[in-house]
């Protein structure tokens, strides 16, 4: 884009142009050989990251011819500054409205690039090109961005089991999510002095929008009381290793346990509760005779009131009888 064509170089006898061609050729050879990066930066998905780049200070009066050009190794345009201002017309679609350089720092030689928010697709090598109008395009910085995200603490789903001296085969699952890139899952089973590292069957799914991974790993274990099982989620990019250990399991009735026994036990408990309530009521009545008398009085009053109401209803009916005969 900013280089000198071979035809122009050969047509010119100017030694500077030949030097430009040599530098251009050398740059192309370097790219073909896979030029390494100067710096490795880690950026977390959803956060802000700055790709550092600095050079000798640029005089303020010379900013007009200055060109600063950031691109990926795939030649996607990430950011561009030319003719004294930012030129965002040629930006790759994935980087629009997400990148910036620090304009007030250019004269100090700070060409750093900011990307926000970081996406999983930003994992790439970024190259900065610079030209101040006095020579060929130079490459002061090449930065490798490693995109990461932390996984949640794992959870182990064991399900119910029972106390038994015999081994019981069970499927155990370990779940974690929200991380990037794809992690390593490690299982460890300890039974006394014996350590086993079984190879689990891991199902990995990736959210199409965020790019974050969901991990569901399963392993079959011959479970006995006192056995300890551990699941570790290792993110090699961040160096995180999150582990959860579980000893034993939930105790419940084993399969084939007679259901009649359980029903009988429940019935006995209910009978005992009812009997206890009845005894308490009798004891309370003996200790509080006034309460019994009050109950008796209230019952007599209620009976008397009921008789009076019935007599009034009978009298009213008798008074209405002639009226019915007149009709």
C-alpha positions in Angstrom: 0.0 0.0 0.0 2.7 2.4 1.0 5.6 0.7 -0.7 7.4 1.5 -3.9 6.6 -0.5 -7.0 9.5 -2.4 -8.6 8.9 -0.6 -11.9 9.3 2.8 -10.3 12.4 1.6 -8.5 14.1 0.3 -11.6 13.1 3.4 -13.6 14.8 5.6 -11.1 18.5 5.9 -10.7 18.2 7.4 -7.3 20.0 5.3 -4.8 17.4 6.0 -2.1 14.8 4.3 -4.3 16.9 1.3 -4.7 17.3 1.2 -0.9 13.6 1.4 -0.6 13.2 -1.6 -2.9 15.8 -3.5 -0.9 13.9 -2.8 2.3 10.7 -3.8 0.7 12.1 -7.0 -0.5 13.7 -7.7 2.9 10.3 -7.1 4.6 8.6 -9.5 2.2 11.1 -12.2 2.9 10.7 -11.6 6.7 7.0 -12.0 6.4 7.3 -15.2 4.4 9.6 -16.6 7.0 7.1 -15.9 9.8 8.4 -12.9 11.7 8.1 -13.3 15.4 6.3 -10.8 17.6 7.9 -8.4 20.0 5.4 -8.5 22.8 2.6 -10.9 24.0 -0.4 -9.3 25.6 -3.4 -11.0 27.2 -6.9 -9.5 26.7 -10.0 -10.6 28.5 -13.2 -11.0 26.5 -15.5 -8.1 27.1 -12.8 -5.9 28.6 -10.4 -3.3 27.2 -6.8 -4.1 26.0 -4.0 -1.9 24.8 -1.4 -3.1 22.4 1.8 -1.2 23.3 4.0 0.5 20.7 6.5 3.3 21.2 9.1 5.0 19.0 11.3 8.1 19.1 9.2 11.2 19.7 7.6 12.7 16.7 7.8 16.5 16.4 4.5 18.2 16.5 5.2 20.2 13.3 5.9 17.0 11.4 2.6 15.2 12.2 1.1 16.2 8.9 3.1 13.6 6.8 3.1 11.0 9.6 1.4 7.7 8.8 0.5 5.1 11.5 -1.0 2.0 10.2 -2.2 -1.0 12.3 -3.1 -4.3 10.7 -3.3 -8.0 11.5 -1.0 -10.6 10.1 -4.0 -11.5 7.8 -3.8 -7.9 6.5 -7.1 -6.8 8.0 -6.9 -3.0 8.6 -7.4 -2.3 12.3 -6.6 1.4 12.5 -5.1 4.2 10.4 -3.7 7.7 11.0 -2.7 9.8 8.1 -2.6 13.5 7.0 -2.8 14.6 10.6 -6.0 12.8 11.4 -7.6 9.3 11.8 -8.7 7.7 8.6 -11.3 5.0 9.4 -12.6 4.4 5.9 -10.6 1.2 5.3 -11.1 -0.5 8.6 -12.1 -4.1 8.6 -15.7 -4.7 9.5 -14.8 -6.5 12.7 -12.9 -3.6 14.1 -15.2 -0.7 13.3 -16.0 1.5 16.4 -13.7 -0.6 18.6 -10.2 0.8 18.1 -8.4 4.0 18.8 -4.9 5.5 19.2 -3.9 8.2 21.6 -3.7 11.3 19.5 -2.3 13.5 22.3 0.6 11.0 22.7 1.7 10.8 19.1 4.3 13.5 19.5 5.8 11.5 22.4 6.1 8.5 20.1 3.3 6.5 21.7 1.5 4.6 18.8 -0.3 2.1 21.1 -3.6 0.7 19.9 -6.7 0.2 22.1 -9.3 -2.4 21.4 -12.6 -2.4 23.3 -14.5 -4.6 24.0 -12.3 -7.5 23.3 -13.8 -10.4 21.3 -12.7 -14.0 20.9 -12.0 -13.3 17.2 -9.4 -10.7 18.2 -6.9 -13.4 19.0 -4.2 -12.5 16.4 -0.9 -10.9 15.6 -1.0 -7.1 15.1 1.6 -5.2 13.2 2.2 -1.4 13.4 3.7 0.4 10.4 5.1 3.9 10.7 6.3 6.6 8.2 7.2 10.2 8.9 7.6 11.2 5.3 11.4 11.1 5.4 12.0 7.5 4.5 10.4 4.1 3.8 7.7 2.5 5.9 9.0 0.9 9.1 7.6 -1.7 11.4 8.3 -0.6 15.0 6.0 -3.0 16.7 4.5 -6.5 16.3 2.2 -7.6 19.1 0.6 -10.9 19.7 -2.8 -10.7 21.4 -4.0 -13.7 23.3 -7.7 -13.6 24.2 -8.7 -15.2 27.4 -11.6 -15.5 29.9 -11.8 -17.3 33.2 -14.0 -20.3 33.7 -16.4 -20.6 36.6 -15.6 -22.9 39.6 -16.5 -26.4 38.5 -19.6 -28.2 40.0 -19.8 -32.0 40.4 -23.1 -33.7 40.0 -23.1 -37.1 41.6 -26.7 -37.9 42.3 -28.0 -40.1 45.1 -26.2 -43.2 46.4 -26.2 -45.4 49.5 -23.9 -46.7 52.2 -22.5 -50.0 51.2 -19.3 -51.9 51.5 -19.8 -53.0 47.9 -18.7 -50.9 45.0 -21.4 -49.1 43.1 -20.9 -47.9 39.5 -22.1 -44.3 39.0 -21.8 -41.6 36.3 -20.3 -38.4 37.7 -20.5 -35.1 35.7 -18.3 -32.0 36.1 -19.7 -28.7 34.7 -18.0 -25.3 34.1 -18.6 -22.4 31.7 -17.8 -18.8 30.7 -14.2 -19.4 29.8 -11.8 -19.1 26.8 -10.0 -20.7 25.1 -10.9 -24.4 25.3 -9.6 -25.8 28.6 -8.1 -29.1 29.7 -10.3 -31.3 32.1 -8.6 -33.5 34.6 -10.2 -36.2 36.8 -8.6 -37.6 40.0 -10.0 -40.4 42.1 -8.4 -41.2 45.5 -9.3 -44.3 47.5 -7.0 -44.5 50.5 -3.4 -44.5 49.1 -4.5 -45.2 45.5 -4.7 -42.4 43.0 -6.4 -42.9 39.6 -6.7 -40.4 36.7 -9.6 -41.6 34.5 -10.1 -40.2 31.1 -13.5 -38.5 31.1 -15.8 -38.0 28.2 -15.9 -34.2 27.7 -18.6 -32.4 25.7 -17.5 -28.9 24.7 -19.9 -26.3 23.3 -19.2 -22.7 22.3 -21.5 -19.8 22.5 -21.8 -18.4 18.9 -21.9 -14.7 20.0 -19.5 -14.5 23.0 -17.3 -17.3 21.9 -17.2 -18.6 25.5 -17.0 -22.3 26.2 -19.3 -24.6 28.2 -17.7 -27.7 29.6 -19.6 -30.9 30.6 -17.3 -33.8 31.4 -18.5 -37.2 32.6 -16.7 -40.2 34.0 -17.9 -43.5 35.4 -16.7 -44.4 38.9 -16.9 -47.5 41.1 -18.0 -45.5 44.1 -17.5 -46.7 47.7 -17.8 -44.8 51.0 -14.7 -42.8 51.8 -13.7 -42.4 48.1 -12.7 -38.8 47.0 -13.2 -37.6 43.4 -11.8 -34.3 42.1 -12.4 -32.4 38.8 -10.0 -29.7 37.6 -10.5 -27.1 34.8 -7.2 -25.9 33.5 -7.0 -22.8 31.4 -3.5 -22.9 30.0 -3.6 -19.4 28.6 -4.4 -17.8 32.0 -2.6 -20.3 34.1 -5.8 -20.9 36.2 -6.5 -24.3 37.5 -9.9 -24.5 39.3 -10.6 -27.7 41.2 -13.5 -29.2 43.2 -13.3 -32.3 45.3 -16.2 -34.4 46.6 -15.9 -37.1 49.3 -18.5 -39.8 49.6 -22.0 -39.1 48.3 -25.6 -38.4 49.3 -27.1 -41.3 51.4 -30.6 -42.6 50.5 -32.4 -45.9 50.3 -30.6 -48.3 47.9 -32.5 -49.7 44.9 -34.8 -52.7 45.8 -35.3 -51.4 49.4 -38.8 -52.6 50.5 -41.2 -49.7 50.1 -43.6 -51.3 52.6 -41.1 -50.7 55.3 -40.8 -47.1 54.5 -44.6 -46.7 54.5 -44.9 -48.5 57.8 -42.3 -46.3 59.4 -44.1 -43.2 58.2 -47.5 -44.5 59.6 -45.9 -45.1 63.0 -44.5 -41.6 63.1 -47.9 -40.1 62.3 -49.7 -42.2 65.0 -47.1 -41.2 67.6 -47.6 -37.5 66.7 -51.4 -37.8 67.0 -51.2 -39.7 70.3 -48.8 -37.1 71.7 -51.2 -34.2 70.8 -54.1 -36.0 72.5 -52.1 -36.6 75.7 -51.1 -33.0 75.8 -54.7 -31.8 75.4 -55.8 -34.0 78.4 -53.0 -32.8 80.6 -53.7 -29.2 79.8 -57.4 -29.6 80.6 -56.6 -31.2 84.0 -54.2 -28.4 84.9 -56.7 -25.7 83.8 -60.2 -26.6 85.1 -61.4 -23.0 84.5 -60.9 -23.5 80.8 -63.1 -26.7 80.9 -65.9 -24.7 82.7 -65.7 -21.9 80.3 -66.1 -24.4 77.5 -69.1 -25.9 79.2 -70.8 -22.5 79.8 -70.2 -21.5 76.2 -71.8 -24.7 75.0 -74.9 -24.2 77.3 -75.2 -20.6 76.0 -75.0 -21.8 72.5 -77.7 -24.4 73.1 -80.0 -21.9 74.7 -79.5 -19.4 71.9 -80.3 -22.1 69.4 -83.7 -22.9 71.1 -84.7 -19.3 71.2 -84.0 -18.9 67.5 -86.1 -22.0 66.7 -89.1 -20.7 68.8 -89.0 -17.3 67.0 -88.9 -19.0 63.6 -91.9 -21.2 64.6 -93.9 -18.2 65.9 -93.2 -16.3 62.7 -94.4 -19.1 60.6 -97.7 -19.3 62.5 -98.3 -15.6 62.0 -97.8 -15.9 58.3 -100.2 -18.8 57.8 -103.4 -16.7 57.6 -101.8 -14.6 54.9 -101.3 -17.7 52.8 -104.9 -18.8 53.3 -106.2 -15.3 52.1 -104.2 -15.8 48.9 
